[in-house]
Amino acid sequence: MVVAGQEFDLTRTSREDSRRIARLRGSSIAMIFQEPAVALNPVMPVGRQIVDAVARRDGLGKRAARDYALHLMHLVGIHDAEAKIDAYPFELSGGLKQRVMIAAAVAGEPKLILCDEPTTALDVTVQKQILSLFTHLRDELHASLLYVTHDLAVVAQLCDSVTVLYSGEVMESSDDLRAVFDSAQHPYTEALLRSTPDVDRIERRLYSIPGSAASLSERTDGCQFASRCEYAQQDCGTGWIPDTSQTAGRVVRCLHKVDEPAPGVPVGGADD
């Protein structure tokens, strides 16, 4: 595995590798978790949690650490930061807790921020605010976001490229987000798009993917989606499925691609 230009063998991690990985956490790579109420320490003020790792690494004094925490809280849109810096997580709303998590993630000025469905537990109004914040921070910090989500509307609003996974395997990906949303070629991608509610077509019956996902212990040869796929044929269940795309920057691991792609999710934010 290569992280930030450094190679690591995670199957045989040495003590030195562990120290090297620890140095990358926060400074090169940061993580924003799905549920901030669980990720935050309930018995520590949020201001201290935001800068704790950076203060330890850089030897910041208490005053400097507090000032930096206030700066980061303002950066992520916590306008009354002076009143919130000494608060405990249970005293904050879900949206504010997520902003605290984001502030802690960007404290070390990472180049890559991993986002594990960070807006799932938020209502749609707060979700929109957080997504706008991600866009701002991405440009402000010149950082890359790796955003994991089941919500294709979020992908359309926030991302530049997309990779569709099923059962831990890449089904389809593209460096051009619009290419996938406008012309999905893998049946699973098409099914996801058909399963997305469309407020402009409320008369349309919402599509449901048949069957259910198998557990990882029940993996079979061939395409993992074959048992739920309406395009599947006998050859889908045997052997490795290669990339059959003929387009640079595009991956489509499917032997029987979609003939007539379903209408995609509109790409772009609400103001586009």
C-alpha positions in Angstrom: 0.0 0.0 0.0 1.3 3.5 -0.9 0.3 6.4 1.3 1.5 9.9 0.6 4.3 8.6 -1.5 5.4 6.1 1.1 5.1 2.4 0.8 3.7 0.3 3.6 3.2 -3.5 4.0 0.1 -3.6 6.1 0.2 -7.4 6.4 3.5 -7.1 8.3 3.5 -3.7 10.0 6.7 -3.1 11.9 7.0 -0.7 14.9 8.7 1.8 12.6 5.9 1.5 10.1 3.4 2.1 12.9 5.2 5.3 13.8 5.3 6.4 10.2 1.6 5.8 9.8 0.9 7.7 13.0 2.8 10.7 11.6 0.7 10.7 8.5 -2.6 10.8 10.5 -3.9 14.3 10.7 -0.9 15.9 8.9 -1.4 14.1 5.5 -4.6 12.1 5.9 -7.6 12.9 8.1 -10.9 11.2 8.7 -14.5 12.5 9.3 -16.8 9.8 10.7 -20.4 9.1 10.1 -21.7 9.7 13.6 -20.0 12.6 15.5 -21.8 11.8 18.7 -20.0 8.5 18.9 -16.6 9.7 17.5 -16.2 12.6 19.9 -15.0 12.1 23.5 -18.1 12.8 25.7 -16.0 14.0 28.7 -13.6 16.4 26.9 -14.5 20.0 25.8 -14.8 20.2 22.0 -12.2 22.9 21.7 -9.5 20.7 23.2 -10.6 17.8 21.0 -10.2 19.9 17.9 -6.5 20.7 18.4 -5.3 18.0 20.8 -3.3 16.0 18.3 -1.8 19.1 16.6 -0.9 20.6 20.0 0.9 17.5 21.1 2.8 17.2 17.8 3.7 20.9 17.5 4.2 21.6 21.2 1.6 24.4 21.3 1.0 26.1 24.6 -2.5 26.3 26.1 -3.1 29.8 24.9 -1.9 29.1 21.3 -3.9 25.9 21.2 -7.0 27.7 22.3 -6.6 30.4 19.7 -6.0 27.9 17.0 -9.2 26.0 18.0 -11.2 29.2 17.9 -9.7 29.9 14.4 -10.7 26.5 13.2 -14.2 26.7 14.7 -14.8 30.0 12.8 -13.4 28.4 9.7 -16.0 25.7 9.7 -18.8 28.1 10.4 -19.3 27.9 14.2 -20.1 31.6 14.5 -20.3 31.7 18.3 -17.1 29.8 18.8 -16.1 31.7 21.9 -19.3 30.4 23.6 -18.9 26.9 22.3 -15.2 26.1 22.7 -15.6 24.9 26.3 -18.8 23.0 25.6 -19.1 19.2 25.8 -20.5 17.2 22.8 -23.9 16.6 24.5 -24.4 20.3 24.7 -24.2 20.8 20.9 -26.7 20.0 18.1 -25.9 17.3 15.5 -24.9 19.8 13.0 -22.5 21.6 15.4 -21.0 18.3 16.5 -20.3 17.5 12.8 -18.6 20.9 12.3 -16.4 20.2 15.3 -15.4 16.9 13.7 -14.6 18.7 10.5 -12.5 21.3 12.4 -10.6 18.5 14.1 -10.0 16.8 10.7 -8.6 19.9 9.1 -6.5 21.0 12.1 -3.4 19.3 10.7 -4.0 20.8 7.2 -4.2 17.3 5.6 -4.0 16.8 1.8 -6.5 14.0 1.8 -9.7 13.9 3.9 -11.7 10.7 4.1 -15.4 11.2 4.7 -17.5 8.2 5.8 -21.1 9.3 5.1 -20.7 12.4 7.3 -24.1 13.9 6.6 -26.2 10.7 7.1 -27.4 11.6 10.6 -28.3 15.2 9.7 -31.5 16.8 8.4 -31.5 18.0 4.8 -31.1 21.7 5.6 -28.0 21.0 7.8 -26.7 18.5 5.2 -26.7 21.2 2.5 -24.8 23.5 4.8 -22.2 20.8 5.5 -21.8 20.0 1.9 -21.2 23.6 1.0 -18.6 23.7 3.8 -16.8 20.7 2.3 -16.7 22.5 -1.1 -15.3 25.6 0.6 -12.7 23.7 2.6 -11.6 21.6 -0.4 -10.8 24.8 -2.3 -9.4 26.7 0.7 -7.0 24.0 1.9 -6.3 22.6 -1.6 -7.2 19.2 -0.2 -8.8 16.2 -1.8 -11.9 14.5 -0.5 -12.6 10.8 -0.7 -16.4 10.7 0.0 -18.1 7.4 0.8 -21.9 7.5 0.5 -25.0 5.8 -0.7 -26.6 9.1 -1.7 -26.0 9.7 -5.4 -27.4 13.3 -5.1 -24.6 14.1 -2.7 -22.1 12.6 -5.2 -23.6 14.7 -8.0 -23.2 17.9 -5.9 -19.8 17.4 -4.4 -17.6 15.1 -6.5 -15.6 15.3 -9.7 -15.2 11.6 -10.2 -17.0 8.5 -9.0 -16.3 4.8 -8.3 -19.3 2.5 -7.8 -18.6 -0.5 -5.6 -20.6 -3.7 -5.0 -19.5 -6.3 -2.5 -16.1 -4.7 -2.2 -15.4 -4.7 -6.0 -15.3 -1.9 -8.5 -18.3 -2.2 -10.9 -17.9 1.1 -12.7 -15.8 4.2 -12.4 -14.9 7.3 -14.3 -12.8 10.4 -14.0 -15.8 12.2 -15.6 -18.7 12.2 -13.1 -21.2 13.3 -15.8 -20.3 10.4 -18.0 -21.5 7.9 -15.4 -24.6 9.8 -14.4 -25.6 10.6 -18.0 -24.7 7.2 -19.4 -24.3 4.4 -16.8 -23.0 1.2 -18.4 -23.0 -1.2 -15.6 -26.4 -2.6 -14.6 -25.7 -1.9 -10.9 -25.0 1.8 -11.5 -28.1 2.0 -13.7 -30.1 0.3 -10.9 -28.9 2.8 -8.4 -29.8 5.7 -10.6 -33.3 4.2 -11.2 -33.7 3.8 -7.4 -33.1 7.5 -6.8 -36.3 9.6 -6.1 -36.9 12.3 -8.7 -39.1 15.2 -7.6 -39.8 16.2 -11.2 -41.2 12.7 -11.9 -43.3 12.0 -8.8 -45.7 9.8 -10.9 -42.9 7.3 -11.6 -42.9 4.2 -9.4 -39.6 4.1 -7.5 -37.4 1.2 -8.7 -36.2 -1.4 -6.2 -33.2 -3.7 -6.9 -34.4 -7.3 -6.6 -33.0 -9.6 -4.0 -30.5 -8.7 -1.3 -26.7 -8.4 -1.0 -24.9 -11.6 -0.1 -22.6 -11.6 2.8 -18.9 -11.5 2.1 -18.6 -15.2 3.2 -20.9 -16.1 0.3 -18.9 -14.6 -2.5 -18.9 -16.5 -5.8 -16.9 -16.6 -9.0 -17.8 -14.1 -11.6 -19.7 -10.8 -11.1 -20.9 -10.4 -7.5 -24.0 -8.6 -8.8 -25.1 -11.3 -11.2 -27.7 -12.9 -9.0 -29.6 -9.5 -8.8 -29.0 -8.3 -12.4 -31.6 -8.3 -15.1 -28.9 -8.4 -17.8 -27.1 -11.4 -16.4 -26.2 -14.4 -18.6 -24.5 -17.6 -17.9 -20.9 -16.3 -18.5 -21.4 -13.7 -15.8 -21.1 -16.3 -13.1 -17.7 -17.7 -14.0 -14.2 -16.3 -13.9 -12.8 -12.8 -13.4 -14.9 -10.1 -15.1 -12.5 -7.8 -17.0 -12.7 -4.0 -17.7 -14.7 -3.9 -20.9 -14.7 -0.1 -21.3 -13.2 1.4 -24.4 -12.9 4.9 -23.0 -9.8 6.3 -21.2 -10.4 7.1 -17.6 -13.4 4.8 -17.5 -13.8 1.3 -16.0 -16.8 -0.9 -16.6 -16.4 -4.4 -15.3 -19.4 -6.0 -17.1 -19.8 -8.5 -19.9 -23.3 -7.4 -20.8 -23.5 -3.6 -20.4 -26.7 -1.6 -20.2 -28.3 -1.0 -23.7 -30.4 2.0 -22.8 -29.2 3.8 -19.7 -31.7 5.2 -17.3 -32.0 9.0 -16.8 -29.3 10.1 -14.4 -29.2 12.3 -11.3 -28.7 15.9 -12.3 -25.0 16.8 -11.8 -24.2 19.9 -9.8 -25.3 21.8 -6.7 -28.6 23.3 -6.1 -27.5 26.7 -7.4 -26.2 25.4 -10.7 
